[in-house]
Amino acid sequence: MQTLTVDLGERSYPIHIGEGLLDQPQLLAPHIVGRQVAIVTNETVAPLYLERLTRSLASYSVVPIILPDGEAFKNWETLQLIFDGLLTARHDRRTTVIALGGGVVGDMAGFAAACYQRGVNFIQVPTTLLSQVDSSVGGKTGINHPLGKNMVGAFYQPQLVLIDTQTLNTLAPRELSAGLAEVIKYGLICDAPFLTWLEDNMDALRGLDQVALTAAIHRSCAAKAEVVGADERESGVRATLNLGHTFGHAIETHMGYGVWLHGEAVAAGTVMALEMSCRLGWISAQERDRGIRLFQRAGLPVVPPAEMSVSDFMQHMAVDKKVIDGRMRLVLLRHMGEAIVTDDYPQEVLQATLGADYRALAQLKG
């Protein structure tokens, strides 16, 4: 087992990474405050891992809350199911909410924990690669709105993130690839040598090699923990973690939540950010192409939806958390391994980026 710490002073918490951690109750016990535990999971994960986690919590009063699976259910109606479960079981403010699942489960369980009786104990047990390397760390919680992704939520840090890498053995290949989009992101924004490592180990990662996966998860979590420790509420450097997300969220919102997986939309959105960085002269065409090749090797889409027009993108991107005083801020690359957040760019470059021929770029790299 490897352990990292998210350094937030009195609210610091550990990230444990290793095989078989679901079966180690001693890792959970120090972070459970009372006798009541609610495990929030979904219909896909529950048959796989709910019983194992419940066994590790045998000394507690455990209530499972099983949600429908999918981004389409990340909304107020499904959030109410968590509150219904907590209230029906008469859980008090010393309850501990444990999120067992991917990013949707973690975001919703965390938001519920932030709201229930004005805040209760919260633990993340992520079971997808995307949630293990990104959404479970850093305290972003929330739900989607029909007009914009993740527009309703709260910053609410967990007391523990427990990453059992064996849960990836049951992950669908498409979901694994979606998680790799966020892994690649860390190399692009803050760790250029990691890009070389990913190029050398991509086949091993897609083949579920435990050594390679553990290394990638550890490196990704270390990068995110450092950024979150420096900027918990995204007033500065933390926004660079959203490379490709403004474009990607527009894709998710326009296509309908769940049609494109989050990581798939982020991959296509990051290719758009690479293209814009190239058009601004900040990275070379060769560097842009290197990023495209890496996403392709991860099994990810690099072409935005053909049915989305420039105006479609602009409409959805205008509803983004990085828009301040009406100015659209974008995360772009100054260099490979160095991201910036900026609203200082010519509008014609953004328009040209949105209208670029990504299918031709993808074919050149295929």
C-alpha positions, 0 to 999 in steps of 0.5 A: 500500500502507498499513502499520500496526504492532501495537505489542508491543515486540520482538514488534511486526509490520506489517500491509500492506494493498493490491492485488496484495500476493501478487505482492510477495515483498519484503514476505514475505522479511524475515519468513521466518527459514529456507529452509523454508516451509509454506503452510497453506490449504484446498481452496477457496483453494488453486486460487485463490491457492496458485500465486501465493503459491508463485511469490513464494516461489520461492527457498524450499523450499515445502510446501503443506498443504491442509485441508478447508474449513469451520468443521466441520473446525476440530478436532484431527483436521484440526490433525494434518494440519498436523503430518503435513505438517510432519513428513513434509517434515522441517521444523525449528524454523526453518520458517515457517508461512504461513496462506493463507485465512480465519479457520479456516485462520489460527486452525489454522495459528497454533495449529500454529505455536505448538505445532510444536517449541514454536513456529516462525515464522508469517505470516498471509495472510488472504483473507476480509474477516472474517479481514482485519479480525479474526482475522488480527490479534492472535495468537488461535489455536485450534480448536473443541471440541464443547462450545464454540467456540475453547476450545482454543488459544494466544496466538501473534503472527504476524511479518507480516499481508499483506492483498491486497484483490484476494482479496476479488473471489473471495469469495462474497457470504455470506462478504463479509457475514459479514466486514462483521459484524466491521467494524460491530463496531468502530464500535459498540465504539470508533468511533461516527463509523465507523458513519456512514461505514459507513451512507454506504458500505455499498452500495460495500462490498457492491459490492466497491469497492476504495477503500471496502474498503481504507478499511474494512479499514484502519480496522478493523485500526487499531482492533484493533491499538490494542486488542491493543497495550494488552491482548495477552492479553485481561485488560481492554479487549481483551475488548470486541472480543467484542461479540455473541460470547458470544451468537453462539458459543452459536448456532454451538455449538448449530446445529453449527459451519459451519451459521451462518457466524461473522459471521452468528452475531456479527451476531445476537448483537450485535443481542442485545447491543444489545437488552440494552443498551437494556433496561438503559437504556444506549442508546436504542431508536433507537440499537438500531434503527440497529444493526439496520438496519446489519446488515440492510443488510450482508445479515446475519441479525438474528434468532437461530435460532427453535429455540434456547430461553432454556435453550439459550442459557444452557447454551452461554453458561456455557461461554465464555472470559469466564466467571470464577468462575462469573460470566458476563461480557458485552460491552455498550454504554454508548453507541454507540461505547463498550463495556464488559465487565460481570457486573453486570446483573440476571438478569431482564434477561438472561432477557428479552433471550434471550426477546425477539421479534427477529422483530418487531424485524427486521420493523419495521426491514425 
